[in-house]
Amino acid sequence: MVRRSSPARERRLLSLGKNITSWRKLQGMSAAELARRAHVTRDTLRAIEHGTGSPKIESLMSVITALGFADHFVSGTDPFKTDSGRALALEVIGKK
């Protein structure tokens, strides 16, 4: 398997992990409790929270669903809800 690593990617993964940890702590949930609710191992949750390893996307979704912000996470990837995505859409439409 090819490892695609860069300082920017590592920063983003670390930030995502810290944000997930913050959500968990704000809800007064231990790591063991979140892992149980998300049906993932404690090691998988640790990797997600530390931005390391290669957890499956299903595991990440399970964790953010258990924390209650999966809909916000998914909607954050909607290109039409960002300035840059809307600009690209207008550019594509203009080329037709």
N, CA, C and O atoms as CSV, one atom per row, in Angstrom:
chain,resi,resn,atom,element,x,y,z
A,1,MET,N,N,0.838,-1.171,0.000
A,1,MET,CA,C,0.000,0.000,0.000
A,1,MET,C,C,0.889,1.243,0.000
A,1,MET,O,O,1.910,1.281,0.687
A,2,VAL,N,N,0.505,2.242,-0.760
A,2,VAL,CA,C,1.246,3.485,-0.855
A,2,VAL,C,C,0.816,4.404,0.279
A,2,VAL,O,O,-0.377,4.599,0.509
A,3,ARG,N,N,1.775,4.959,0.974
A,3,ARG,CA,C,1.463,5.898,2.049
A,3,ARG,C,C,1.501,7.303,1.471
A,3,ARG,O,O,2.529,7.762,0.971
A,4,ARG,N,N,0.370,7.968,1.549
A,4,ARG,CA,C,0.273,9.341,1.049
A,4,ARG,C,C,0.327,10.265,2.250
A,4,ARG,O,O,-0.677,10.474,2.931
A,5,SER,N,N,1.480,10.807,2.503
A,5,SER,CA,C,1.655,11.634,3.685
A,5,SER,C,C,2.230,12.987,3.305
A,5,SER,O,O,3.064,13.112,2.408
A,6,SER,N,N,1.761,13.971,4.005
A,6,SER,CA,C,2.314,15.309,3.857
A,6,SER,C,C,2.083,16.031,5.176
A,6,SER,O,O,1.207,15.642,5.948
A,7,PRO,N,N,2.851,17.067,5.440
A,7,PRO,CA,C,2.642,17.820,6.676
A,7,PRO,C,C,1.213,18.374,6.795
A,7,PRO,O,O,0.628,18.360,7.878
A,8,ALA,N,N,0.662,18.856,5.688
A,8,ALA,CA,C,-0.701,19.409,5.727
A,8,ALA,C,C,-1.717,18.318,6.044
A,8,ALA,O,O,-2.634,18.530,6.837
A,9,ARG,N,N,-1.557,17.163,5.431
A,9,ARG,CA,C,-2.477,16.050,5.689
A,9,ARG,C,C,-2.391,15.617,7.143
A,9,ARG,O,O,-3.412,15.383,7.790
A,10,GLU,N,N,-1.184,15.513,7.650
A,10,GLU,CA,C,-0.995,15.103,9.048
A,10,GLU,C,C,-1.608,16.123,10.006
A,10,GLU,O,O,-2.200,15.740,11.015
A,11,ARG,N,N,-1.475,17.415,9.704
A,11,ARG,CA,C,-2.098,18.455,10.538
A,11,ARG,C,C,-3.616,18.329,10.537
A,11,ARG,O,O,-4.260,18.461,11.578
A,12,ARG,N,N,-4.180,18.074,9.363
A,12,ARG,CA,C,-5.641,17.939,9.263
A,12,ARG,C,C,-6.138,16.724,10.031
A,12,ARG,O,O,-7.150,16.797,10.728
A,13,LEU,N,N,-5.430,15.605,9.905
A,13,LEU,CA,C,-5.829,14.408,10.640
A,13,LEU,C,C,-5.727,14.627,12.141
A,13,LEU,O,O,-6.592,14.191,12.901
A,14,LEU,N,N,-4.673,15.300,12.562
A,14,LEU,CA,C,-4.511,15.595,13.985
A,14,LEU,C,C,-5.610,16.530,14.466
A,14,LEU,O,O,-6.156,16.330,15.551
A,15,SER,N,N,-5.942,17.537,13.688
A,15,SER,CA,C,-7.024,18.468,14.056
A,15,SER,C,C,-8.363,17.750,14.123
A,15,SER,O,O,-9.143,17.974,15.048
A,16,LEU,N,N,-8.631,16.894,13.155
A,16,LEU,CA,C,-9.876,16.125,13.172
A,16,LEU,C,C,-9.937,15.254,14.420
A,16,LEU,O,O,-10.967,15.199,15.092
A,17,GLY,N,N,-8.858,14.586,14.726
A,17,GLY,CA,C,-8.805,13.747,15.923
A,17,GLY,C,C,-9.023,14.542,17.194
A,17,GLY,O,O,-9.759,14.110,18.081
A,18,LYS,N,N,-8.387,15.705,17.291
A,18,LYS,CA,C,-8.568,16.561,18.474
A,18,LYS,C,C,-10.011,17.037,18.589
A,18,LYS,O,O,-10.563,17.111,19.687
A,19,ASN,N,N,-10.617,17.361,17.447
A,19,ASN,CA,C,-12.012,17.801,17.478
A,19,ASN,C,C,-12.932,16.675,17.930
A,19,ASN,O,O,-13.874,16.913,18.686
A,20,ILE,N,N,-12.674,15.469,17.482
A,20,ILE,CA,C,-13.474,14.322,17.908
A,20,ILE,C,C,-13.294,14.098,19.407
A,20,ILE,O,O,-14.264,13.831,20.116
A,21,THR,N,N,-12.067,14.206,19.886
A,21,THR,CA,C,-11.817,14.071,21.321
A,21,THR,C,C,-12.567,15.146,22.100
A,21,THR,O,O,-13.148,14.865,23.149
A,22,SER,N,N,-12.555,16.364,21.595
A,22,SER,CA,C,-13.274,17.456,22.266
A,22,SER,C,C,-14.765,17.180,22.326
A,22,SER,O,O,-15.393,17.377,23.366
A,23,TRP,N,N,-15.344,16.721,21.206
A,23,TRP,CA,C,-16.773,16.379,21.194
A,23,TRP,C,C,-17.066,15.320,22.259
A,23,TRP,O,O,-18.044,15.423,23.000
A,24,ARG,N,N,-16.212,14.309,22.322
A,24,ARG,CA,C,-16.406,13.227,23.293
A,24,ARG,C,C,-16.359,13.764,24.716
A,24,ARG,O,O,-17.223,13.449,25.535
A,25,LYS,N,N,-15.353,14.572,25.005
A,25,LYS,CA,C,-15.194,15.105,26.360
A,25,LYS,C,C,-16.314,16.073,26.724
A,25,LYS,O,O,-16.787,16.070,27.861
A,26,LEU,N,N,-16.746,16.902,25.773
A,26,LEU,CA,C,-17.848,17.822,26.039
A,26,LEU,C,C,-19.131,17.079,26.397
A,26,LEU,O,O,-19.982,17.596,27.121
A,27,GLN,N,N,-19.255,15.865,25.881
A,27,GLN,CA,C,-20.429,15.049,26.188
A,27,GLN,C,C,-20.219,14.186,27.427
A,27,GLN,O,O,-21.076,13.378,27.787
A,28,GLY,N,N,-19.070,14.366,28.074
A,28,GLY,CA,C,-18.792,13.628,29.306
A,28,GLY,C,C,-18.637,12.130,29.083
A,28,GLY,O,O,-18.963,11.327,29.957
A,29,MET,N,N,-18.145,11.768,27.925
A,29,MET,CA,C,-18.044,10.359,27.558
A,29,MET,C,C,-16.584,9.899,27.627
A,29,MET,O,O,-15.683,10.590,27.151
A,30,SER,N,N,-16.371,8.754,28.210
A,30,SER,CA,C,-15.021,8.194,28.211
A,30,SER,C,C,-14.739,7.599,26.831
A,30,SER,O,O,-15.650,7.352,26.042
A,31,ALA,N,N,-13.465,7.378,26.568
A,31,ALA,CA,C,-13.088,6.763,25.300
A,31,ALA,C,C,-13.668,5.354,25.202
A,31,ALA,O,O,-14.110,4.934,24.133
A,32,ALA,N,N,-13.664,4.632,26.311
A,32,ALA,CA,C,-14.214,3.271,26.304
A,32,ALA,C,C,-15.711,3.296,25.975
A,32,ALA,O,O,-16.201,2.448,25.230
A,33,GLU,N,N,-16.427,4.267,26.531
A,33,GLU,CA,C,-17.869,4.379,26.281
A,33,GLU,C,C,-18.134,4.725,24.816
A,33,GLU,O,O,-19.017,4.132,24.197
A,34,LEU,N,N,-17.387,5.671,24.255
A,34,LEU,CA,C,-17.579,6.027,22.850
A,34,LEU,C,C,-17.258,4.848,21.944
A,34,LEU,O,O,-17.990,4.585,20.990
A,35,ALA,N,N,-16.183,4.141,22.229
A,35,ALA,CA,C,-15.828,2.964,21.423
A,35,ALA,C,C,-16.956,1.936,21.471
A,35,ALA,O,O,-17.299,1.340,20.449
A,36,ARG,N,N,-17.526,1.730,22.641
A,36,ARG,CA,C,-18.629,0.784,22.782
A,36,ARG,C,C,-19.840,1.234,21.976
A,36,ARG,O,O,-20.435,0.443,21.244
A,37,ARG,N,N,-20.204,2.513,22.114
A,37,ARG,CA,C,-21.374,3.036,21.394
A,37,ARG,C,C,-21.180,3.021,19.882
A,37,ARG,O,O,-22.132,2.813,19.129
A,38,ALA,N,N,-19.956,3.242,19.446
A,38,ALA,CA,C,-19.661,3.285,18.009
A,38,ALA,C,C,-19.373,1.899,17.433
A,38,ALA,O,O,-19.225,1.744,16.221
A,39,HIS,N,N,-19.294,0.897,18.302
A,39,HIS,CA,C,-18.998,-0.475,17.871
A,39,HIS,C,C,-17.647,-0.556,17.165
A,39,HIS,O,O,-17.501,-1.213,16.134
A,40,VAL,N,N,-16.659,0.135,17.751
A,40,VAL,CA,C,-15.283,0.047,17.263
A,40,VAL,C,C,-14.402,-0.343,18.435
A,40,VAL,O,O,-14.802,-0.218,19.593
A,41,THR,N,N,-13.212,-0.812,18.133
A,41,THR,CA,C,-12.295,-1.154,19.218
A,41,THR,C,C,-11.718,0.122,19.822
A,41,THR,O,O,-11.734,1.185,19.202
A,42,ARG,N,N,-11.218,-0.004,21.022
A,42,ARG,CA,C,-10.567,1.141,21.681
A,42,ARG,C,C,-9.339,1.572,20.884
A,42,ARG,O,O,-9.035,2.763,20.813
A,43,ASP,N,N,-8.632,0.620,20.286
A,43,ASP,CA,C,-7.467,0.956,19.461
A,43,ASP,C,C,-7.865,1.751,18.220
A,43,ASP,O,O,-7.159,2.679,17.825
A,44,THR,N,N,-8.991,1.393,17.604
A,44,THR,CA,C,-9.469,2.138,16.439
A,44,THR,C,C,-9.828,3.559,16.838
A,44,THR,O,O,-9.470,4.510,16.143
A,45,LEU,N,N,-10.530,3.712,17.950
A,45,LEU,CA,C,-10.880,5.057,18.417
A,45,LEU,C,C,-9.625,5.854,18.740
A,45,LEU,O,O,-9.545,7.040,18.422
A,46,ARG,N,N,-8.659,5.223,19.361
A,46,ARG,CA,C,-7.401,5.908,19.687
A,46,ARG,C,C,-6.722,6.416,18.410
A,46,ARG,O,O,-6.217,7.538,18.377
A,47,ALA,N,N,-6.713,5.592,17.364
A,47,ALA,CA,C,-6.102,5.993,16.092
A,47,ALA,C,C,-6.848,7.185,15.491
A,47,ALA,O,O,-6.225,8.119,14.986
A,48,ILE,N,N,-8.168,7.153,15.545
A,48,ILE,CA,C,-8.961,8.267,15.015
A,48,ILE,C,C,-8.678,9.536,15.813
A,48,ILE,O,O,-8.452,10.598,15.233
A,49,GLU,N,N,-8.689,9.430,17.128
A,49,GLU,CA,C,-8.478,10.608,17.975
A,49,GLU,C,C,-7.064,11.164,17.878
A,49,GLU,O,O,-6.848,12.348,18.134
A,50,HIS,N,N,-6.103,10.328,17.512
A,50,HIS,CA,C,-4.722,10.788,17.374
A,50,HIS,C,C,-4.347,11.091,15.928
A,50,HIS,O,O,-3.233,11.538,15.655
A,51,GLY,N,N,-5.274,10.850,15.001
A,51,GLY,CA,C,-4.997,11.122,13.587
A,51,GLY,C,C,-3.942,10.219,13.008
A,51,GLY,O,O,-3.177,10.625,12.133
A,52,THR,N,N,-3.896,8.981,13.496
A,52,THR,CA,C,-2.872,8.039,13.038
A,52,THR,C,C,-3.525,6.777,12.503
A,52,THR,O,O,-4.737,6.591,12.612
A,53,GLY,N,N,-2.713,5.924,11.930
A,53,GLY,CA,C,-3.210,4.649,11.443
A,53,GLY,C,C,-4.060,4.810,10.201
A,53,GLY,O,O,-4.035,5.844,9.534
A,54,SER,N,N,-4.805,3.774,9.911
A,54,SER,CA,C,-5.663,3.769,8.723
A,54,SER,C,C,-7.036,3.214,9.065
A,54,SER,O,O,-7.431,2.170,8.546
A,55,PRO,N,N,-7.770,3.905,9.938
A,55,PRO,CA,C,-9.094,3.391,10.270
A,55,PRO,C,C,-10.011,3.436,9.051
A,55,PRO,O,O,-9.875,4.305,8.189
A,56,LYS,N,N,-10.929,2.505,8.990
A,56,LYS,CA,C,-11.887,2.471,7.886
A,56,LYS,C,C,-12.820,3.667,7.984
A,56,LYS,O,O,-13.099,4.173,9.071
A,57,ILE,N,N,-13.292,4.105,6.836
A,57,ILE,CA,C,-14.223,5.229,6.820
A,57,ILE,C,C,-15.501,4.869,7.576
A,57,ILE,O,O,-16.140,5.737,8.171
A,58,GLU,N,N,-15.874,3.580,7.553
A,58,GLU,CA,C,-17.048,3.132,8.299
A,58,GLU,C,C,-16.845,3.337,9.796
A,58,GLU,O,O,-17.787,3.674,10.512
A,59,SER,N,N,-15.621,3.134,10.268
A,59,SER,CA,C,-15.323,3.337,11.682
A,59,SER,C,C,-15.423,4.811,12.045
A,59,SER,O,O,-15.988,5.161,13.081
A,60,LEU,N,N,-14.880,5.671,11.201
A,60,LEU,CA,C,-14.977,7.108,11.442
A,60,LEU,C,C,-16.439,7.537,11.480
A,60,LEU,O,O,-16.844,8.296,12.360
A,61,MET,N,N,-17.239,7.046,10.514
A,61,MET,CA,C,-18.659,7.390,10.483
A,61,MET,C,C,-19.372,6.899,11.733
A,61,MET,O,O,-20.234,7.596,12.268
A,62,SER,N,N,-19.028,5.717,12.201
A,62,SER,CA,C,-19.642,5.180,13.416
A,62,SER,C,C,-19.343,6.067,14.618
A,62,SER,O,O,-20.212,6.308,15.456
A,63,VAL,N,N,-18.106,6.548,14.695
A,63,VAL,CA,C,-17.711,7.405,15.817
A,63,VAL,C,C,-18.444,8.742,15.766
A,63,VAL,O,O,-18.989,9.185,16.777
A,64,ILE,N,N,-18.463,9.385,14.607
A,64,ILE,CA,C,-19.113,10.693,14.547
A,64,ILE,C,C,-20.633,10.565,14.637
A,64,ILE,O,O,-21.304,11.504,15.066
A,65,THR,N,N,-21.179,9.432,14.245
A,65,THR,CA,C,-22.604,9.190,14.436
A,65,THR,C,C,-22.908,9.048,15.922
A,65,THR,O,O,-23.878,9.620,16.418
A,66,ALA,N,N,-22.085,8.290,16.626
A,66,ALA,CA,C,-22.277,8.113,18.074
A,66,ALA,C,C,-22.150,9.444,18.816
A,66,ALA,O,O,-22.774,9.635,19.860
A,67,LEU,N,N,-21.350,10.358,18.284
A,67,LEU,CA,C,-21.187,11.677,18.898
A,67,LEU,C,C,-22.296,12.649,18.488
A,67,LEU,O,O,-22.469,13.698,19.109
A,68,GLY,N,N,-23.040,12.299,17.446
A,68,GLY,CA,C,-24.195,13.098,17.062
A,68,GLY,C,C,-23.951,14.205,16.058
A,68,GLY,O,O,-24.778,15.107,15.929
A,69,PHE,N,N,-22.831,14.161,15.340
A,69,PHE,CA,C,-22.609,15.217,14.354
A,69,PHE,C,C,-22.302,14.692,12.957
A,69,PHE,O,O,-21.664,15.383,12.162
A,70,ALA,N,N,-22.747,13.486,12.653
A,70,ALA,CA,C,-22.493,12.906,11.332
A,70,ALA,C,C,-23.146,13.728,10.227
A,70,ALA,O,O,-22.542,13.934,9.174
A,71,ASP,N,N,-24.378,14.201,10.452
A,71,ASP,CA,C,-25.050,14.987,9.417
A,71,ASP,C,C,-24.280,16.268,9.108
A,71,ASP,O,O,-24.172,16.657,7.946
A,72,HIS,N,N,-23.747,16.922,10.130
A,72,HIS,CA,C,-22.966,18.145,9.929
A,72,HIS,C,C,-21.664,17.835,9.192
A,72,HIS,O,O,-21.234,18.601,8.329
A,73,PHE,N,N,-21.052,16.728,9.531
A,73,PHE,CA,C,-19.807,16.317,8.900
A,73,PHE,C,C,-20.030,16.066,7.408
A,73,PHE,O,O,-19.260,16.532,6.567
A,74,VAL,N,N,-21.083,15.331,7.095
A,74,VAL,CA,C,-21.380,15.014,5.699
A,74,VAL,C,C,-21.776,16.272,4.935
A,74,VAL,O,O,-21.334,16.471,3.803
A,75,SER,N,N,-22.598,17.116,5.533
A,75,SER,CA,C,-23.012,18.331,4.820
A,75,SER,C,C,-21.827,19.269,4.602
A,75,SER,O,O,-21.839,20.074,3.670
A,76,GLY,N,N,-20.812,19.172,5.447
A,76,GLY,CA,C,-19.611,19.976,5.272
A,76,GLY,C,C,-18.830,19.628,4.018
A,76,GLY,O,O,-17.965,20.392,3.589
A,77,THR,N,N,-19.130,18.480,3.430
A,77,THR,CA,C,-18.447,18.082,2.199
A,77,THR,C,C,-19.245,18.458,0.949
A,77,THR,O,O,-18.806,18.197,-0.171
A,78,ASP,N,N,-20.408,19.066,1.139
A,78,ASP,CA,C,-21.242,19.480,0.010
A,78,ASP,C,C,-20.586,20.662,-0.690
A,78,ASP,O,O,-20.457,21.732,-0.095
A,79,PRO,N,N,-20.167,20.490,-1.953
A,79,PRO,CA,C,-19.452,21.577,-2.623
A,79,PRO,C,C,-20.308,22.828,-2.823
A,79,PRO,O,O,-19.772,23.928,-2.951
A,80,PHE,N,N,-21.606,22.672,-2.849
A,80,PHE,CA,C,-22.478,23.821,-3.094
A,80,PHE,C,C,-22.735,24.641,-1.823
A,80,PHE,O,O,-23.437,25.651,-1.857
A,81,LYS,N,N,-22.153,24.189,-0.702
A,81,LYS,CA,C,-22.280,24.938,0.546
A,81,LYS,C,C,-20.990,25.691,0.877
A,81,LYS,O,O,-20.836,26.216,1.980
A,82,THR,N,N,-20.072,25.739,-0.079
A,82,THR,CA,C,-18.825,26.480,0.120
A,82,THR,C,C,-18.639,27.475,-1.017
A,82,THR,O,O,-19.114,27.256,-2.132
A,83,ASP,N,N,-17.949,28.561,-0.729
A,83,ASP,CA,C,-17.673,29.562,-1.761
A,83,ASP,C,C,-16.869,28.966,-2.907
A,83,ASP,O,O,-17.168,29.212,-4.076
A,84,SER,N,N,-15.841,28.177,-2.570
A,84,SER,CA,C,-14.993,27.615,-3.626
A,84,SER,C,C,-15.762,26.599,-4.469
A,84,SER,O,O,-15.567,26.538,-5.683
A,85,GLY,N,N,-16.625,25.806,-3.851
A,85,GLY,CA,C,-17.419,24.840,-4.597
A,85,GLY,C,C,-18.407,25.516,-5.527
A,85,GLY,O,O,-18.587,25.082,-6.665
A,86,ARG,N,N,-19.052,26.579,-5.052
A,86,ARG,CA,C,-19.992,27.317,-5.902
A,86,ARG,C,C,-19.252,27.988,-7.060
A,86,ARG,O,O,-19.761,28.033,-8.180
A,87,ALA,N,N,-18.061,28.507,-6.794
A,87,ALA,CA,C,-17.275,29.139,-7.858
A,87,ALA,C,C,-16.897,28.112,-8.922
A,87,ALA,O,O,-16.969,28.407,-10.115
A,88,LEU,N,N,-16.500,26.924,-8.509
A,88,LEU,CA,C,-16.175,25.868,-9.467
A,88,LEU,C,C,-17.409,25.474,-10.270
A,88,LEU,O,O,-17.315,25.239,-11.475
A,89,ALA,N,N,-18.553,25.402,-9.621
A,89,ALA,CA,C,-19.785,25.030,-10.320
A,89,ALA,C,C,-20.113,26.078,-11.387
A,89,ALA,O,O,-20.493,25.730,-12.505
A,90,LEU,N,N,-19.966,27.352,-11.044
A,90,LEU,CA,C,-20.228,28.408,-12.007
A,90,LEU,C,C,-19.244,28.335,-13.178
A,90,LEU,O,O,-19.606,28.585,-14.328
A,91,GLU,N,N,-17.998,27.988,-12.863
A,91,GLU,CA,C,-16.976,27.846,-13.906
A,91,GLU,C,C,-17.337,26.695,-14.849
A,91,GLU,O,O,-17.212,26.834,-16.065
A,92,VAL,N,N,-17.777,25.578,-14.310
A,92,VAL,CA,C,-18.159,24.412,-15.115
A,92,VAL,C,C,-19.387,24.758,-15.972
A,92,VAL,O,O,-19.434,24.434,-17.158
A,93,ILE,N,N,-20.357,25.406,-15.370
A,93,ILE,CA,C,-21.568,25.776,-16.107
A,93,ILE,C,C,-21.211,26.738,-17.234
A,93,ILE,O,O,-21.767,26.647,-18.328
A,94,GLY,N,N,-20.289,27.657,-16.972
A,94,GLY,CA,C,-19.882,28.634,-17.982
A,94,GLY,C,C,-19.165,28.006,-19.161
A,94,GLY,O,O,-19.160,28.580,-20.250
A,95,LYS,N,N,-18.559,26.840,-18.974
A,95,LYS,CA,C,-17.837,26.169,-20.057
A,95,LYS,C,C,-18.769,25.413,-20.980
A,95,LYS,O,O,-18.356,24.996,-22.062
A,96,LYS,N,N,-20.008,25.226,-20.581
A,96,LYS,CA,C,-20.947,24.450,-21.409
A,96,LYS,C,C,-21.614,25.297,-22.445
A,96,LYS,O,O,-22.429,24.797,-23.220
